[in-house]
Amino acid sequence: MANAAHSRQDPAKGAGVLALEREAHGLADRLPEILIDAQRIAQTIAHGLHGRRRAGPGETFWQFRQFQASDTLRQIDWRRSASSDHLYVREREWEAAHTVWLWPDLSESMNFRSHLASTTKRDRAVLLMLAAAELLVRGGERVAMLGLTQPTASRKATTRMAEAILAHDGSVTTSATQPPKVQLARFSGAVLFSDFLDPIAKTREHVEALAADGAVGHLIEIVDPAEETLPYEGRTEFLSPDGGQRWVADRVQSLRAQYKERLEAHRAELIELTKRLGWSFLVHHTDRSPTEPLLTLIMRMQGGVGDHRWQGQEAAATGTEARR
């Protein structure tokens, strides 16, 4: 599918990305204090590095509490109890780190902006990724950019991501139309922001590679409203993303029905792919508020919206086995 026009920012203008990072912080500040629900796979299979500020399996000391009838004698901390008239139990902090890998499509195709939108798909993808990272870190999660940064729970995660984009803008890593094929841990999450206009076979190959070991996640399809409706009339020139090819339609409106049919068929294959993997799929138009997909994304991570849950079917089954 071809874009109708392109407006690429100079990569040297780093202020643009930093401005998006500031906007992402502001966007997150305006949203409710959404914390990622702790009731996921990590409830039954605890692993990771950081705590949840609640008692559970882990290595980090959390607190002492008085012995209860339901406790076993092996749980008693005799050293602490010796200095008191009561028996005390040493509780460890529940460690349930969950790493969410984020990937924004920064390829040429994402630089498209029509007269119906005020921002490019690329800028919206970066904005949503940074805002999502901000909320996830606030919720105690570790976040990372696929191929660019390492997992971190630091409140400076979004700044590091913005700096990584600046440092690598225009490189092979950031110009790729698909996320890198990397091996993700079984209970990791992945959130991909793209227009997903590549042939479905190519997208399927890369998404299945990420999901191969049980990682689950979300596809956020970012679309310019003109790409959805093909609102042009008469003779129209279309350029390829890199500007190297051109195609002229004499009566572009006569192609509208066929175009929509092809777009819907392509999207149906994306939906089928995500359903089969236990992932979720969401369409976002760049003329709409960025708060809409962000709220929906966080709620889907919590398992509160739609048919798709943060836990894939296989992971949920594993959790059921662990409880037996």
C-alpha positions, 0 to 999 in steps of 0.5 A: 500500500502506498502513502499519498504524501511524506514529510520527514523531519531532519534527524538532526533536530533532536528537539522534536523527539525530546518534545515528544518525550515531554508530551508523553510525560504530560499525557501520562500525568493527565491519565488516572494513576493506572497501576498494572494489576498484580494479578497475572502469571507472576502471582503463581510463578514468581520470578524477577528482580523487583518487589511488589511491596507485598509478602510472597516468594522472593529473596528481599527482606520486607518486614517482621510480623507476629506469628499467626496460627496458620504459620509453620514453626519453620517460618519463625525468626528466632533471633528477632523473637528472642528480644521480645515476648512475642514470636515473629515471622520474617516476611520476604517481599514478593518479587514478580518482575515483568518486562515489557518490550516496546517497539515503535516502527520508525521506518519511512512509511511511518513519516506519512501525514495527510491533510486530515491529521496534525501529526505523522504516524511516526511521531504518534508511535513514539509518543504512545511508546514513551507514554506507555513506558512512563505508566508501566514504570509507575506501575512497577514494571521494567520496560525496554525498547527492542533492539535499543535499550536494556530492561529498566524500572528507572523513572528515567526510562522514557528519557533513555528511550528518547536518547536512544532514538536520537542516537540511532535515528536513520540506522538499520535498527530504526529504519526496519519495518519489523521488530528485531527477531529476539528471544523473549522470556516466557512471561515477558510482554511485547507492545508493537506500534506500527502501521503494519502495512508490510505483507502479512507473511513478513509480519507473521514471521516476526510476531511469531518469533517474539511469541515463540517462547510464550511472550504475549503482547499487543499490536497497535496499528497506527493509521492516518485517516486518509489511509483508512478512507482514501478521501482523494478525488480525480487525478492523484499521484502516489509516492512510495515511502522512499520517494523512489517510485510513483503511481498516478491514478486518473480517477482515484475515487473509482478505486476506493471500494477496492482499496477498502476491501483490500485494507479490511482483508489485510487487517482481518489477517492481522486480527487472526494472527493476534487471536491465534497467539493470544495477543491483542490488536488495536487500531488507532487513527492519528486524528484521534486523541492519544489517550484513547489507545493508551487507556485501552492498552493499559486496561487490556494489560490488566485483562479488563477489556475485550476478548484479549488478555495480557495472559495468553491462553498457554500462559494461563494454562501454565498458571492453572497447573502451578496452582494445583 
